[in-house]
Amino acid sequence: MKTITYNTQNISFTDKLKVFFALSDPYLTQGPAIKKFEDELAKYLNVKHVIAVCNGTAALHIINLAVGYNEGDVGLTSPNTFVATSNGGIYSGGTPAFSDINNSDFNLDIQNIPKITNLKTISPVHFGGFPVDMKKLRELFPKTIIIEDAAHAIGSEYFDGKDWQKIGSCKYSDASILSFHPLKNLTTGEGGAITTNNDELAEKCRALRTHGIKGTQSKEQPWSYEMQTLGFNYRITDFQCVLGSSQLKRLDKFVARQREIASYYKKSFKNIAGIDYVHEKDWQKSSYHLFTLLVDWKSFGTSRAEFMLKLKEKNIMTQVHYIPVYKHPFYKQFNINEKDFPVSESYYERTISIPCSSKMKISDAKRVVREIENILKL
């Protein structure tokens, strides 16, 4: 029986062929394919700078370093995210803080972000591909540095009252980060990127991804280079970027298929007591990197663990996105009070991510729905 995972890479024969030929190029790394991918992505997103790196966590690390935290500066994000979002600030000397999510799309409740002394950055997470209202966030925090975690959201868009803006364009933020992990909407195997319209931030990020080194070649010293800051080896390879360029040509098709699968799920689970899902607003166009159900497990006489295991027996894989970041043992040292996050706590108790990928067919989605109906006795 075919296994249906909650998401997976979509690699075509053309992708494979292009990577095959890229392995015969003179450059496997630090070559022209990287800039080509960056330029193509910048054009797609309508953003000035794209800095490709080895993964999304590296992107979070160096954009937070580029921003610069002084002692006591705070970086705030959503607790409904992977730990890397808040870790990026900690790596860079910031103090983590969280604000509760809303009851609609389970992104940051931007209307109720608390006033925090020394708030340096806000990192909204476009959870599951659902855009945060970036224009409103900028209006509420005009002087705060905003770093979008768009790891789920390449291909997503939002309407700002005048135009549709692609997530990653940084129209209302200082920078955003992308992830090209195999489970994301576009993959380079591993990989990530920073996007920004800020020339200074872009220059800093480019230096930080390559040991903090800047070339200083001259006729007198054609070999010369200088390490000007403490940086890292966060480079991506040329053959990864060749794959990224190939994938980018099909990104809109990937998103269209995921939206098609999501539409089928919404029709299937509409108006069923005890089951809900994220509802897309008219100003949002989600990439549906994730499709999350919200289930009142007790009303169906089961538990989430039992539900997941029964689906696994049918070769249908699910996942929980996410354990709230403040619940992890490492974060206990920051004395975060779980009672400050009632929506996050309620969401975490109910959520389950079911398969939604661009490789799925409607017949796959029908099979997922049928097995869920059998388990929950719908």
Phi, psi and omega in degrees: 000133181300135175273132178247111180271163184291336168196159181199161178291152179239092185255125181264169175299322178298318175305311183297319182296318180294320177293321179303312180289328179297330180290349176261357179289156178300327182255122169264339177209157180058030181250191187288338182295333180292309179297323178300313178297316179300316181294319180294319180292320178299320178294316181298318185274347186060053179230154187285316186234137168233128179242105183279139181223182190285338175192171182294327178294319175300320178299315178298319181299306189283334175289325175292323175296318181297323178294316176084118177251134169269165180302129180092350178291144186247137172246120185253140175211185178279143173284347181267072183200171172285151187302336184300330182300309180280332178299327181304321177289320180295317177308328190259009176096006179272163176257127184283147173213156182229155174229148187292162180265167178269171184267010185254291179250001173065025166270177175310134173279087191292339179285343185236027174291126184291155174286124184234129176295139178063032177289113183267313185225150166239130179243088176291141179251123177277078191296128177069002184103359180275117185294141166284152176285088187292324179297315179295319179299316179296321178296323181284331183228070186292337184251002180267140177289127181247122178242109182283130168268100183253029182302329181268352206238013174296129186099349176275156180219160174217151180263125185263013182101344180230314183221160170278128181248133175282138172298129185109350180284340179061033178299323183236025180219168178276330181194165170220161175238148178237156175237138177243032174301154182305335181273358181274176186294332177224134184236149168238020187094274159243158180156165179194182180200154168253137173239142181197155172257005183264114183300319183293316178296320180298316180297318179296317182294321179297322178291318184293332181284345184231060171065009184074020186264141175233133178291137180228037184297146176213174177298326181284325182224076182291351180264356198285146171206156183229133169275112186257344176208167180279108181243198188219166171265084181248028184286151172258160182267162178295318183290333172295319182288330172299317176297317179300317178298320179293317179296322183301327179296337182249005185303315181297326176291321176302311182296318179301319179292318179297323177292326177294316178297316180298320180298320178296316179299316183298320177294323184289324185255009181294135174062028174262118181301131178094355178230134175218177179206173179288131181258123181287131177275165185292343179263001181250141168232099184278144173281349182051049169304325175233148166241112185253127170268149174244115190239133171275090190301320183297324182293341178257005177065033180217179175238164179297319180299315180297318179300312181297318182291323179293321177292324179297324176299334178264013180062036173242117186262135179234175179205164177251122178234105001223164163295124180307136188304321184293348179278345182290143184308320181302325186278355179298331182295343182268004174054050180271130184270114182299336180292346178281359187229060184297323181289318177300318181295315180295317179299314183299325180292334188253340194282148172207132178265123180256163186303132176204091182225161182290347178274348182285150170255164177300327177298326176293316179297322178297321178294319178299312181298316181300316181290324176295317178300320179295316183292317183272359178058049182277000000 
